[in-house]
């Protein structure tokens, strides 16, 4: 058999003469002898290297195309390799042979082989993933078609939750793209991928996106996504630039993503409505929407938010929300739509349904390695559980939301889990810890978004519980002023009139309290129409005589029981029991107070439990205050766990802690595991926060 190897324009061209007969099965060398046997024959070696480069695409025709050789001659060599046992089913066997052959190539040779292999696969219509794998292996993509193929492969990788693979393909596509608009579109996708794991503003891709927005190079189709990214982090100037382009462009008419963006901005970032009036004024009517795909999550969510943004949302809105949740998989393009649907269920008092969906989406986000999505749905579940009166569950989920990704990367959204955590801690009587949460830094831009409303609401309730009603009034008024200014003065969103009424009651102004509580009842359409009607009735009861108070509190208990809020029900039962006791009806008071105690304990409301037990067993003297020991308290730590936690909070590594305490690193790890569980934290960065709050509490008691 006559063989020679030539180089043609930098490519390896294999020229093979007539074949001689070969045995059906040649003896197969083993181990290092196998690669030595291949190296001894230059042509076999070159064909085997080509097969190693092509991998699963090692058909003789593609090997011939890669080597610029005659397919028939290559088939003869492949037959020889098969007879030697080196090839099985058009692939090298074992796989270690291919790995060894690739290691023999220099970096430049390997890149050249993979680049040419990508061209061969692309010309033969191979899937984008196979072509992209060759381009990634080459580390370079200079062909005009490469960027598009890499983006397609990245989308496919995201479907299979291959986050690293998608980011790698998109980064290579960014470098391969020859147009500024193409690079800007890819940068937008890269930020979306990064946001799924850790939505930081300090990445190269976020800087690329900001620069592209500033220079006006982001394609119109990517502008809605870019706006979401900018507003998440409070970059309102860049968001305004993108919205101004949408205001001038035609895509607001034909793209349902823009229609959803407008509905979402009106509901979540209403300050932008006045700045871009024409964009919002030209929203399509129902007749113009026929051309849209009604199954689009953006189209459905735009309709949902439009229906939600009224004082009395229609009853069928919950059904639309559930259809969105059931009809669309959690993805980069659907996460905002699914959040809007869950939000609708929460504000529509479909709390059990919202809780079930949050649990399902949390599990899906965890299985698909998306910490940011987990954080978002953990915050939504925390709010759901708070409204159901489950204070312990609300604290656990809000803490999880703040710990899954660095809290400073949660942008304006951070106000939501903080608000839930403050409300729940306040209801448990843990005022020092609630104050510490309010001390967390939040972006200034949050106060231009809807997320400021629950934050101010929670801050006011903390001030009220801490005995500072004047300060509470300021927070509640600011909340109400923002809602009116933004045209979001919906009683179901934040019941700020009830809040003001409670503050005025603390200040002894019953007339104003009565007027505000009555106004809230009128806005919700009657006490039975919304769960906050129970609070209004309780407040009105406090402004009337003893007998009228009993009647109002009975209605409040009935509304709270129907609303499914165990903490509000326990509070209403407490007030009703005390009202019966005031008019001398102790027999009716006792079962009501017993049920209130049971509910308060199941909710985890230590403050209400202490209040109830104080009512039943009045102490002759005021007891000395002390730090209460509960699950999640530093007092639950053993001395050894406390020492390890304090050193870890100072930033010391496990090895340093072990040396300081003369214990093993394994023991340190075991202590930290128990500390995290007892304190309900997920990482050591929050230990200093918890320990500082405890120290402040001890100082206040001392």
N, C-alpha and C positions, 0 to 999 in steps of 0.2 A: 504494500500500500504506500503510495507516494503522497506526502503532505508537505505543505510549506505555509508559513504565516507571513503576511505582508501588512504594511500600514498604508491606509488610503485616507488622506485628508484628516489625519488624526484618529481615524477609526480602525478598529481591529478587523481586518478582512481575512477570512479563513478560506483557503483554496484547497480543495480535496480532490485527489485523483481517484481512479477506478478502485472499487472496493474488492478486497480479497475475501474469500470465504473465511468466516470465523466460527469457532465452536459455539454450540447452543448455549453453553454456560462456561464462562471462563472462571478459573479459580479466583476467589475474592480475597484480596489482601485484607488484613485486619489492622486496626489501630493506626499508628503513624505510617505503617506500610501502605495503607490505602492512599493517603495523600501523596506519598512518595511515588507510588505507581502512576498516579495521575500526572504528577509533575514531570515524569520521565517522558511522557508523550505530550508534546506541546499542544496539539490540536484537541486531544481529549481534555487536557487541562483547561484550555480556553473555552470549550463548549460547556464544561462543568461549571466554570466561573459564570458564564452567561446564565446558566440555569439557576445558580445561586442568587444572582441579581434579580431574575424574574420571579423566583419563588413559585407561587401557585400557578403562574401563567407560563410555566416552562414547556409549553408545546413546541415541537420541533420547528414549526413555521415561525413562531415568534422568536425563538433562539436564532434562527437563520436571519430574520429581519434585524435583530440586534447586532449580529456579527457581519452583516452585509455578505452573506454566504448563500450558496445554493441550497434550497430546502432539502432536496434529495440527499445531498452529501451529508447534511447535518443529521438527517434521519438515520443514516448509516452509523454515524458516530454515537448517536443516542442509543441505537440498538446495541452497539458494543458496550456502552456503559451499563445498559440494562443487563446484558449477559454477564458482566462483571459483578452485578449486584449493587452497583453504585446508584442506579436509578430504579425507582419503583413507581409506576403510575405517573410518569412524566415529572417526577420530583426526585431530588437527591435524597438518598437514604443512607444512614440516618441524617437528621437535620444538622447534626454537629459538623458534617462534611461541608455543607454550604457555609456555615459560620466560619469554618477554618479557611475556606477558599476566599471569602470576602476579606478576612483579616490580612491575607497576603497582598491585597491591593493597597496602594498608597492612597492618601486622602483625596488627592486630585483625581486619580484613576477611578476611585470608587464613585466620586461625585459625577464624573463623566459617564460612567456606565449607567448609573441610576437616572441621569438626565435623559440619555438616549432610550432607556427602558420606558420612561414616562411617555416619550414621543411615540414609541411603538404601541403602547397600550392605548394611548389617546387616539391614534389613527385607526385602531381596530375596535373602537367603540367600547372599551372596557368601562366598568362603573367608575364614577368619580373617585370613590374611596381608594380603588386600586391604583389609579393614576396618581392621586395625591400622596399615597404612601411612598411611591417612587420619588416624587418631588421633595417630600420631607426628608427622605434618606439622602437625597442629593444635597439638601441644604440650600438649594438655589432654584429659582423658577424664572427663566428668562423668556419663555415662549409667550406669545400674545394671548394664548388661551389659558395660561396657567392660573391666573388669578381667579377666573370664573370657576374653574374646576375645583380649586382649593376651597372656595366659599361653599360650593355645593357639598363637598366632602365634609366641611365643618358643620353644615346644617344636619347632615346625616349622623355625624358623631354626637351632636347634641340630642338627637332623638334617642340615641342609645346611652345618654348620660356620660359620654366620654368627654369630660370637661377639658382635661389637659390636651387631649387630641384635637379638640375643636379649636382651642386657643393656639396650639402650635400651627395648625393649618391656616388660621386667619392671620397670624403674624407673618407667615411666609407669603400669604396672598397680599398683605399690605405692602411688603417689599417688592412684590412682583407687579403690582398695579402701576400702570404708566400714566393714569389720569388722577388729578388731585381729587376730583369728586368721588372716584372709585376708592381711593385711600380713605377719604372721609367716611364713606358708607361702611367700610370695613372696620374703621376705628369705632364707629357706633356699635357694631356687632360685638367687637372685643370688649367694650365697656359693659354691654349686656351680659356677656359671659362672666366677666369679673364680678359684676354686681350679684350674680347668683351665689358666689362664694364669699366675697368680702367687698362691699361697695365703697371702696376707698377713693378719695380724690387725689391720692398721692401717686397714682400709677402713671406710667408713660402714656397709656392709651387714653386716660381721662384728659391728660394735657393735650394730646393730639386732637381729641374731640372738641375741646374748648377752642383751640386755635382754628380748627376748621369752621366752627360756628362764627367765630369772630371775622374770619375772612369770607364768609358766605359760600363755602364750598361743600357743605353738607347737602346731598340731594334732597329734593322736596319730599320724596317718599320716606326718608329717614328722619325728617324733622320732628314728627310727633314723638318718636322714641327718644330723640335727643333732648326734647323739652322735658320729658319725664326724668331723664337722668340729671339734668341741670337743676330742676326744682327739688328733687330728692335732697340735694346737698345745699340748696338755698342760693344757687347761682342765678339770681333773678335777671341780671343784666343779659347773660347769654341766652336765657330762656326768652326774654323779650325780643332779642334779635331774631331768634328762630320764629317766634310768633308773628313778628312783623313781616317776615318773608312769606309765611303762610297766608297772611292777610292780603298780600299782593298777588299770590299765585292761584292757579286754577284748581289745585288739588283738594282744597277744602270742599269742593263741590262733588268730587268723584271718589274720594277716598274715605271709607267708613272709619279708618283710624283717626282721621282729623275730626270727624263728627264726635267720636268717643272722647278725643282729647278736649274738645270744647265743653262737653257735658261734665267731664271729670274736673276740668279747671273751674268751672262754675261752682262745683260742689266742694272742691278741696283747696283751690288757690283762687278765691273769688276776686282778689285784688287785680288780677290780670284782665278781668272782664271790662273794667272801665278803661284800661290802657289799650285795648284792642277791640273797640266796640264793633267795628265793621265785620271782623271775623266772626263774632258771636251773633251779630244781627242777621248774618246771611246763612244761618243754620237752615238746612232744608226742611220743608214741611213733609208731612206724611206722604203726600202724593208723589214727591220727588224721590222717595226712598225705594220705590218699587224696583229700581234697577239693581239695588244692593242685594247681596246674598244674605237672606234673613237669618241664615245659620251662622253668620260671622259673629264671633264673640264681641268684637268692637261694636257692631251694629246693635246687637242685643243689649249690651251694657249701656250704650248711649240711650236707648229707650228706657232702660231700667232707671238710670240716674235722672232722666228727665221726669219720669213718673214719681220718683222719690222726692224731688225738690219742690214739694208743696206742703201746705200745713196739714192736710189730711190725705196721705198717700192711699191709693186704691187698694182694696183687699187683695186683688189678684196679683199684686206686685210680688208677693212672696212666691207665687207659683212661677213667675218669670225668673226670679232669682234662682230657684231650684233647677229650672231647666238649663240655665247657664252653667251651674255647677255640675250637673249631670252630663251635659253635652260636650264639655271641653276639658281636655287633659291639661294638667298644670305644665306650663311651658313659659319660656321667655316672653312670648307674644300674648299670653293669656293671663299672666299672674295679676295684673291690675284689674282685669275684668272679673276674675274670681274673687278678689278682695272686695270689689264693689258689690258683688252678689252677697257675700257673707255680711258685709256692712248693712245691707238692706234687711237681711233677716234679723240682725241684732236690733236695729232701730225699729223694726216692725214687731218686736216682742216675740219673734219665733225663736226663743232662746234654746230650746232643746234641739231644734233642727240646726241652728247655727253651731251649737256645740258639737253635734255629730259631724258636720262638715269640716269644722276646724280640726277635730281629731283625725279625720281621714286625710286631710290635706297635710297636716303635720307629719303623719306617718309616711305619706308619699314623698314629701320634701326630704325627710331623713333618709329614706331608701335611695333617693336619687342624688344624695350628697349635695344639698343646696342649703347651707346654713342660713343665708339671708331669707330665703322663703320660709324656713322653719321659724325664724325670728318674727316675721310678719304674722304668720298664722298663730304663733304662740301668743302674741300680743292681742290678736282678735279673740282667741279663746279666753285669755285672761279677762278681757272686758265682758265676754259672755258670762263667765263664771261669777264675776263681780255682780252683774245684774241679777243673777240667780241667787245671790247671797252666799255663795261659796267663797269665803274670804281666803281660806288656806289655799284652795286651788287657784284662785286669782293671783295670789302672791307667788306661788310656784311658777305659774306660766309667765307672769310678767318678768320675774327674775330670769327665767330661761330666755325670754326675748332679748333682754339686755345683755346676756352673757354669751349667746351663740356667736355673735360677731362683736367687735369692739363697739361700745355704745356711741363713740364719736363718729363712727361710720354709718350710723342709722339716720343721720341727717335730720330733717324736720319730723320724720316719723317717730323719733325718739320720744316726743311728747306724749304719745299714746300709751306705751307701756309704763312710763314714769307716772302718768296720771292714774292709771289703774293701781299701781303699787302704792302710791300715796293714799288713795282712797281706802284701799284695803287695810293698810297699816294703821291709818287713822281710826277706822272702825274697830280694829283690834286693840286700840288704846296704846299703840307703840308710836307715840308722837315724836320721840327723838329720832327714830329711824325714818319716819316720814319726812321730818325736816331735813335729814341728811340726803334723802332722795331729791328733795327740792333744791338742794345745793349742787346737784349735778349740773355741769355746763350744758346749755342747749343753744342751738344756733339762733341768731337774732331773726333770721328769716322765718323761723317757726311761727312767730307772732303775726306773720302775713298769711298764714295757712289755717285751715280748719283745725289742725292739731293743737293750736293754742287754746281752743275752747275747752276741751276736757282738762287740759293742764291748769288753766285758771280756775276751773270748777273744782278740781282737786285741791288746789292751793287754798281756795276760800274755805273749803270744808276743814282742812287742817287748821287754819287760823281759828275757825269757829270752835272746833273741839279743844283747841289749846287756850281758849278763853280770850281771844282777841277779835271780838265781833266787828270792831271798826275796820280792822285790816281785811277781814272777810268781806265786808261790804265793798271795799275798793276792788277786790278781785272779781266779785260777782258782777259789779257794775261794768267793769272793763269787758268782761265776757259778754254781757248783754249789749253793750255799745258796739262791739265788733260784729255780733250777729245781725244787729239792725243795719249797721253800715254796709255789711256784705250781702244784704238781702237773704240772709239765712236764718231769720228769726222764726225757726220752727220749734215748737214746744217739745217735740219728740227728740230733737237733737241734743240740746242741753237745757234742763229745766231751770234756767237762771232766775226766774221769778219766784219759784219755790225757795231757791237758795237765799235770795234777798229777804223773803218773808221770814225764814228761819233766823237770819242775822238780826232783823228788826225785832223779832220776839226776844232775842237775847238782850237787846238794848231797851226792852220794855215798851216799844212802839207797836201796840196791838192793832191800831187802826191801819197802818201801812201794811203790816203783815197780812191782815185779813184781805185787804184790797189786792195785794199781789197774788196770794194763793187763789182767790176767786178768779182773777184774770187768767191764771194758768189753767184752771178747770174749764173756763170758757174756750180757751184756745185749743185744748185737746178734744173739745166736744163733749165733755162730761166725764165724771170720775171713772166710769166703767170703760172708757175708750182707750186708756193707756195706763200702764203700771204706775206712772208718776202721780196719778190721781189719788192714790193712797196717801202719799206724802202731803198733798194739798189738803186732804181731809183732816189729817193729823194736825197740821198747822192751824186750820180753821177751828179745830176742837180746842186748841189752846187759847183761842181768843174769846170763847163763849163761856156760859155758865156751866155748872157741873152736870146737870141733866142733859143739856144739849150736847155737851161734850161726849157723853156716853153714846148717844145716837150717832154722832159723826164718826166716832172711833169704831163702832160696829161696822159701819160702811167701809171704813178704811181697812179693817181686818178682812172683810169679804173681798175687796179689790186686791189687796196684797196676796191673799190666798189664791185668787184666780190668776194673778200675774206671775206666780212661781218664784217670787223673790223671798227666800226664807229669812234673810236678814231684816228686810222691811216688815215682813209678817211678825217676826219676833219683836221688833220695835213697836209695831201697832198693838200687839197683844200686851206688851208691857204697859203702854199708855192706857189701854182699856182696863187692864187689871187695876192699875192705880186709880183710874177714874171710879171704878166700882167701889174701891176701898174708901175713896173720899166721901161717897154718899152713904157709907156704912153698909155696903153689901159685900161683906168679906167672903161669903160662901161662893159668890160668882167670881170673885177676884182670884181665889186660890188656884182653880184649874187653869185659868188663863195665864197666870204667872208661871205655873209649872210647865205649861207648853212653851211659853216664851223662853224659859231656861233651857229646855231641851233643844229648841231650835237654835238658840244662841250658841250653845256648846257645839252643835253639829256644824254651824257656820264657822266656828273658830273666832267668834267675837268675844274676846276676853273682856273688853270694856263693858259690853252689855251684860255679860254674866256677872261681873263684879257689881254692876248697878243693881241687878235683880237680887242678888244675894244680900246686898246692903239693904234693899227694901224689906226683905223677909226677916233679916236678923240685924236690926239697927244696932250699931256699936255705940256704947256709952261715950267712948272717946275716939278721937281721930287716930287711926293707926299710923305708925311711922311708915312712910313710903319706902319701897324697896324695888329693886330690879326684878321684874317677873320672869320666872324661868319657863320658857315654852320651847316647843320644837322650833328650830331655826335661831335659837338664842345662843350667845357665846357661853352662857352658864351651863349648857349641856355638854360642853367639852370636858374631857378629863384633863388633869394637870399636864400630862405628857403631850396630849393633842394641842393644848393651849400653847405650850412652849414652841412646838413645831409650827403652829399657825402664825405665831408672832414673828418668828424668824422668816417664814415664807413671805409674810406681808412686807417685810423689809427688802424683798427682792433677792434673798439668798438662794443659791442653788441647792438641790437636794444633797449633793455631796458635801457642801459647806455646812449645811444643817447637821448632817450626820457627824462630821468632825467636831462641831461645837458641842453637841450633846452626847458624844461618845456612844453613838448607836450606829447601826448599819443603814445603808441607803435604802434597803428594802423596807426596814422599819419606818423610815421617814415617809416612804411612798404609801405604806398602809395607813399611817396616821393621817396623811393628807386626804386620802380617799374618804376616811370617816369624817374628817373635818368638812369637806365639801358637801357630803351628804347631810350632816347635821345643820350646817349653816345655809343650805340651799343655794350654793354658789357653784359655778362651773369651772372657774379658773382662779389662780392665785392672785391675779390682778384685782379681784374684788375683796380679797381678805382684808386688806388695809382699810377699805371702806367700811366693812362690817365691824371690824375691831375698833375703829375710830368712833363709830356711832355708839358702840357699847361703852367705850371709855367716857364719852360725853354724858351718857345716861348715868353712869356711876358717879361722875363728878356732880351732876345736878342733884342726885339723891344725897350725896355726902355734904 
